[in-house]
Each structure stands twice: as C-alpha cells, then as structure tokens.
Amino acid sequence: MAGLLMPSGDDAPDEPAEDFVATLVGHQRQVYAFIATLLPHAADIEDVYQQTCLALWKKRDLYDPTRDFFPWACGFAKHEAYKHIRRDSRRVHLSAEMLALVADTALADPRPDDRSLALDMCLGKLQADHRDLLRRCYEGTEPIKQIAAAMAISAAALTMRLQRIRTALVRCVEKTLAAWEGS
C-alpha cells in the first residue's frame, strides 16, 4: 500500500485539515482493504485508493467529525471503484450490481480486525474463478459433489483444489500481517 499522498499548498496547515489527515491516516488500512474487496488487481486497487484519498481530501470540509469516518470514506471508495470499472472494463469483470453487493457486504462489518482486513485484501487478489469457487463452496447452497460434477472433476479433486486456495490465502494473510507489523 502506497503512502498517503496529500496535495501541498502555500498556506500553513490549519488544525481541521491536520485532524482530517490524522483521521484518514488512522483509517487508511481499512479503506485500502475495503477497496481490495472490490477489485482483483493490485494496480487497480492502488489507483482507486489514491483517487479515493484525493477525493476525500477535496471534500474534507463536508466530513462531519461526529460521524463514523470509515463508512463515509467507503462511499467515496465505492464511487471511485465504479468509475475505474467503467473506464477499464476490459480488465475488471465485475458488474455495477455485483460491485454494490460486495461493497455493501464489506461495509456490514465496519470495524474488522487486521486479520479480517488482510483476508479481504487477499481474497481480492485471488483469480475471479477461485473467488467464485470459494463462494459456491462456502455459501452452503450446493453440495461439494454437485459443484464437482458441474466442473467435471471428482469431489476429491475439488477438495484438493479448495485446500490449495485456502493455503494460498493463509500465506497471503500471514505475509500481509507481517508487512503491516513492519511498517
């Protein structure tokens, strides 16, 4: 995750702006992780994160400090993700409806812990077919044998595939948490 980039001005920083930056910095991991739940590619996540920070900075005077910052910031992130998807529909294969569903689901738990944030980021990095497979298997609406039959593989082969995906997720989460602890 790149550092927070804020435009510089000629005038001396005022206290409300400093408070806003402190609030934004305090929530940057959460906002970044939220964006990672919406987009599959690291470069896209980074672009949308930077655009979100810029939009938040431009609209900082509209923020009410008596309200929770994270949902407010996620509204901007969701809007920037929509714009990104419309601009680059060749690389991001997610409908606006699906993005809204994912965003609403991610916002349902507005204060996840670091492990949940890391998991969200790592899920966002998975190939779309792997995310879909996890969703199908863990929704509980289809038995494993039925999913395996639809994929023309054995239930044992599907179980092994799921194990490899879970192992990759565990490694990614551990690596992400270690990187956060080091920063």
N, C-alpha and C positions, 0 to 999 in steps of 0.2 A: 504494500500500500504506500503510495507516494505521500510525501508530507503535505500538509495543508498549505495551499498557495492562496494568499490574500493580496489583492491589489494594494499598492502603496500609494499614498497621497502626499501632498505637500504640507498639509496641516498636521499638527501634532495629534496623536491618537487621543480620543476622548474616552471617558470611563465607560459609557454604554457600549461603545464599539469593542473595548477591551473585554468587557463582560460577555459580549456576544461571542467573540473569538474563543474565550475560555470555555463557554458552553459548547460551542461547536467542536472544539478540540476534545472535550470530555466525551463527546458522543461519536467521534469520527469512526471508531471501530464498528460501532453498531450500525451507523449509516452505510459504511462500506460493506458490511456483512449483509445488510438488507439489499443493497444493490446486487451483491453476489447471488442472492436468491432469485434475482430477476433475469440475469444474463449469464450465458455459459462461458464466454471467453474473457480471459483475464484483461486483455487490452480494452475490450468494450467496458468492462467493469471500471477500469481505471479512468477511461474517458468520461463515463457517466458520473463517476464520483467527483472528478474535477469540475464538470459542468454543474453538478449539484451544489458544490461548495461555492462556486461563483454566483449561482442564482440565489443561494441563501444569503450571501454577503450583500448582494444588490438589494435584497428585500429585508434586510435585518431590522429596519425600522418598523416593519409590520409584525415582528415577533413580540408576543405578549409573555414576558418572563414569568408570569404567574401560572402559565400553562406548561404542560409537558413538551419539551423540545423535540424528543425523538419522533412522535407521530407527525409533528409539523414538518420536520426535515424530511421524513419519508414521503410526504406528499410531493415535495419538490423532486426527490429522487425518482419517484414513480413517473412523474411528468417528464423528467429528463430521459428516463428509460424508454418511454413511449416515443419521444422524439428520435431517439437513437435507432429504435427498431424501424420506424418509418423511413429514416434516412438510409439504413443499411439492411434492408430486408433480405438481401442475398445471404448474409452470414448469420443473422439471428432469425431462427424459425420459431417464432412464438407470436400467436395472435394477441391482439389487444385484450381480448376477453380472458385469455389464459394468463397474460401478464397481470391483469387486475385480480384474478383469483389467487395467483401466487403472492402478489403484494398484500392482499387482504389477509391471507393466511399467515404471512410473515409478521404482519402487524398485530395479529391476535395475541402474541406474547411480546409486549413492548419492552420488557426488561430481561432478555435472555442472558444467561451467564456466558463467560468466554468460550466454554466448550460448545455451547449451542451455537454461538456466533461462528465459531470455527467450522462446525459441522455444516452450517448453512452455506458458508463460503465454499467448502469442499464439495458439497452437493452441486453447487452452481458450476463447479469446474468439470463435473462428470460429463461424459458424452450424453447427448439427449436420449439415446436409446437405453443407456444404463439407468438414467434417472427414471425413464418410463417403466423399465423393468422393475426397479425398486418400488415405485408407486403401485404397480399392479400387484406385486407380491405382498406388499405390506398393507394395502388397503383392506385385505381380508374378504373381498367380494368374489374372488376367483381362487379356486384351489390350485396349488402348485402343479398338480398333474394336468389340469386343464390348460394352464399357461404354457407348460412344457409341450403339450400336444399341439397347441396353436403355433408354437415355434418349431415344431417337428424335431424336437430333441427329447431325450429321456428326462424324467424328473430328477434323476441323479446328476445328469449333466447341468440341469438348471440350478440345482443346489450348489454345485461346484462353481458355476458362474457367479451366483449370488455371493458365495464366500469370497471369491476374488475381488468383487466390487466392494464388499464390506471391509476386506483387508486394506484395499487402496484407500478407502475413506478413513480408516483408523490411522494409517500412516500420515495422510494429509492433515488430519486434525492434530495429531501429535506434532508434526512439523510446524503447522501454523501457530499452535500454542507456544512452542519453543521460540519461534521467531518473535512473537509478541512479548514474551518474557525478556528477550534480549534487547528489545527496543526501548 
